[in-house]
C-alpha cells in the first residue's frame, strides 16, 4: 500500500498508508482537523544487484568483437615487446640442430 502525505489546517503534516482505491481523507484521524493530500515526489527508483553497465543494452555481438580485438592486440604486442621473432618451438629447435 502506498503512503500518502496530508497537511492539516494548522500547517502540520502527517503520513498514512492507504489503498490506492481508498478516497482521500477529509479529516485528520488524530485531531479531526480538515486535511488536504499533498503531492510528493515519490520513492524514486531503487536499483538492486550488481548494477548497470554501459554495455547492458547495446549490440549482443559487441562483447565478441571486443574479445577478438583484444586477442589481436595481445598477439601483436607480445611479439614486438620481447624483441624475439615469432618462430614456433619446432622451428627454433630445428634451427639449433642445423
C-alpha positions as CSV (number, residue, x, y, z in Angstrom):
1,X,0.0,0.0,0.0
2,X,1.3,3.5,-0.8
3,X,2.0,6.1,1.8
4,X,0.2,9.4,1.4
5,X,1.1,12.7,3.0
6,X,-1.6,15.0,4.3
7,X,-1.5,18.6,5.5
8,X,-3.7,19.8,8.4
9,X,-5.4,23.2,8.6
10,X,-2.7,24.3,11.1
11,X,0.1,23.6,8.6
12,X,1.4,20.4,10.2
13,X,1.7,17.2,8.1
14,X,1.3,13.5,8.7
15,X,1.7,10.3,6.6
16,X,-0.7,7.4,6.4
17,X,-0.8,4.2,4.4
18,X,-3.9,3.8,2.3
19,X,-5.1,1.6,-0.5
20,X,-5.0,3.2,-4.0
21,X,-8.7,2.6,-4.2
22,X,-9.5,4.5,-1.0
23,X,-10.8,8.0,-1.1
24,X,-8.6,10.8,0.1
25,X,-9.1,11.7,3.8
26,X,-11.1,14.8,4.6
27,X,-10.3,14.9,8.4
28,X,-7.2,14.0,10.4
29,X,-7.8,10.7,12.2
30,X,-6.0,12.1,15.3
31,X,-7.1,15.8,15.6
32,X,-10.3,15.9,13.5
33,X,-8.9,18.9,11.5
34,X,-9.6,19.3,7.8
35,X,-6.8,18.0,5.7
36,X,-5.6,18.1,2.1
37,X,-3.5,15.5,0.3
38,X,0.0,16.7,-0.5
39,X,1.6,15.7,-3.8
40,X,5.0,14.2,-3.2
41,X,7.9,13.3,-5.4
42,X,7.5,9.6,-4.8
43,X,10.0,7.0,-3.8
44,X,12.2,7.1,-6.9
45,X,13.9,4.1,-8.4
46,X,15.7,1.5,-6.3
47,X,18.5,-0.5,-8.1
48,X,19.4,-3.8,-6.6
49,X,22.1,-6.2,-7.7
50,X,25.5,-5.7,-9.3
51,X,24.5,-2.5,-11.1
52,X,24.1,-1.2,-14.6
53,X,26.8,-1.0,-17.2
54,X,27.3,0.9,-20.4
55,X,27.1,-2.3,-22.5
56,X,23.9,-3.7,-20.9
57,X,21.6,-2.8,-23.8
58,X,23.9,-2.5,-26.8
59,X,24.6,-4.9,-29.6
60,X,24.8,-8.5,-28.4
61,X,27.9,-9.2,-30.5
62,X,29.8,-6.3,-29.1
63,X,31.5,-8.5,-26.4
64,X,32.6,-10.9,-29.1
65,X,34.1,-8.1,-31.2
66,X,35.9,-6.7,-28.3
67,X,37.3,-10.1,-27.4
68,X,38.6,-10.6,-30.9
69,X,40.2,-7.1,-30.9
70,X,41.9,-7.8,-27.6
71,X,43.3,-11.1,-28.9
72,X,44.7,-9.4,-31.9
73,X,46.2,-6.6,-29.8
74,X,47.7,-9.1,-27.4
75,X,49.1,-11.3,-30.2
76,X,50.8,-8.3,-32.0
77,X,52.1,-6.7,-28.8
78,X,53.5,-9.9,-27.4
79,X,55.7,-10.5,-30.5
80,X,57.0,-6.9,-30.6
81,X,57.6,-6.3,-26.9
82,X,60.1,-9.0,-26.1
83,X,62.1,-8.5,-29.3
84,X,62.2,-12.1,-30.3
85,X,60.9,-13.4,-33.6
86,X,57.6,-15.3,-33.9
87,X,59.1,-18.7,-34.6
88,X,57.4,-21.7,-33.1
89,X,59.2,-24.1,-30.7
90,X,59.7,-26.7,-33.5
91,X,61.2,-24.0,-35.8
92,X,63.6,-22.9,-33.1
93,X,64.7,-26.4,-32.3
94,X,65.3,-27.3,-35.9
95,X,67.5,-24.2,-36.5
96,X,69.5,-25.0,-33.4
97,X,70.1,-28.6,-34.6
98,X,71.4,-27.5,-38.0
